[in-house]
Amino acid sequence: MPKERVTARQKQRVVERARACCEYCRSQTRFATQSFSVEHIIPRSQGGKTALDNLALACQGCNNHKYTKTDGYDPTSGEQVPLFHPRKHRWSKHFRWSDDFDLILGITPVGRATVDALNLNRIGLVNLRQVLYALGEHPPLELIEDE
């Protein structure tokens, strides 16, 4: 049985819906050194469909760290919990920016597990956030206003 591929129209819709930002770490495509991926939130290997409600825009780092993970461990409680699901969860309910906007802080078990599993504060991201913040380009204002 052939794998169902993401269509050009689906990719366009996913990018528009995400406002050209990674739906996990909030990196912006316009400042990326690698192309972003349309990823399956629930992997196809676990029965996930190639449908808009199961697709998310992810930077290469988040996509690589997530791979086929759908859950992780909350570093505070040690409990296994689901990872952030961009179609079911609201980013601002699970994460917030540090006061200097350098770090993503998990504020729920889901948020903490996702920060840890996807390594949302990779050193390269933190450095880029610092530079972009100084230039007035981070965090993406349209995303803050929606959260």
N, C-alpha and C positions, 0 to 999 in steps of 0.2 A: 504494500500500500504506500503510495507516494506521500511524502510529508507536505502538508499544506504550507505554502510560503506566504509571507507577508506581502500583500500587494502594494504597488506604488501608492494607490489611494489610501490604504490603511496607514502606511508610513506617513503620508502627508497629514492625515487626521491626527495621528499620535503626536507628531511634532507640533502641530498647531495647538492641540489640547494642552500640551506640556509647556507651551510658550517657549519652545526651543531650549528648555533647561532639563537637566537630568532630574527625574522625578524622585530620586533618592538624596543625592548630595547637593542638588540645586546649581550645579555647574552650568554655565551657559555655553551653548554650542559655538557662539561667535568668538569665544576665547579658548577653544579647545585645540589641542595639538593633534588629537586623534578623532576620527569620526565617531559619532554616537550610534548606538544600536537600538532597534526596536526589539525589546526583549519580552519573552513570555513570563508573566508574573508567576503563574503556575506552569512549570515547564511541560513541554509536550510529553516528555518521558514519564510524567506523572498524570497524564490525561488532560493537560491544559490545551485549550483550543486556540487557534489562530483567529481570534475575534477581538474587536476593539476593547471589550471589557476585560480582556486578559493580556493586553499589550501595554507596555510602558516604555518611555524614552529613557535610556540609561547611557551614561558616559561609559567609556571602555573600562575604567577602573571599577565602577560599581557593577557593571555587567560581569566582569571577570571574577570579582569577589562573590557575587551572588550565585553565579553558575546555575545549579539546580536547587539551591537552598530555598526552602519555604518557611523554615523556622530556625531559631537559634536560641542561645541561652542568655537570659537576663543576667548580666554580671553582678547585679545587686542581690538577687534572690537565688540565683543558680538554677531557676526553673526554665524549662524549655517552653518557649512561646512562639507564636507566629511572627514572621518578619512583617515589616510595613508593607501593606498592599495598597498601591496608589489608587486603585479604583474603589476600594472599600473604606480606606482610612483617610483622614484629613491630616496633612503634614503637621499643621500647627497644634494638633491634639497630642502628638507624639514627640515632637521636637521643638527646640527653640535655638536661637543663635546665642552664643556667648555675648557678653556685653560689648566686646570689641568686634563681633561678627566674624571671628576667626574660626570658631569651632561650632559644630552642631552638637547640641546636648540632647540626649534622650531623656524625656521626662515621664515616660511610662515604661513598663516592661518591654512592650513592643518596640518603642523608640530606642531603648538602651541596647536591646538585642540586635537591632538593625545597625546602629552605630558601630557596634562591635563586629558583627558578621561581615558587613560591607566595608568596614574600615573607612567610615565617612570623613575621618579627619586625617587622611593620608598627608604626609608632610608636603608633598607637591600641591595638594589642594589648599592647605593652610597658607602656604607661601603665596599662591595665586590669589586667594581671598584677601590677603593683606595688601597686595599691590592694587587689586581692583577696588578695594575699599578706599584706599588713598586717592584713587582716581575718580571716586564717586560712581563706580560701576558695579559695586557689590554691597549688599545683596540685591538681586533683581527686584526693583521696586514693585513691579506689577504682581510679583508673587507675594510680597509682604502684605500688600493691600488686600489680597484674597484670603489670607490665612486667618 
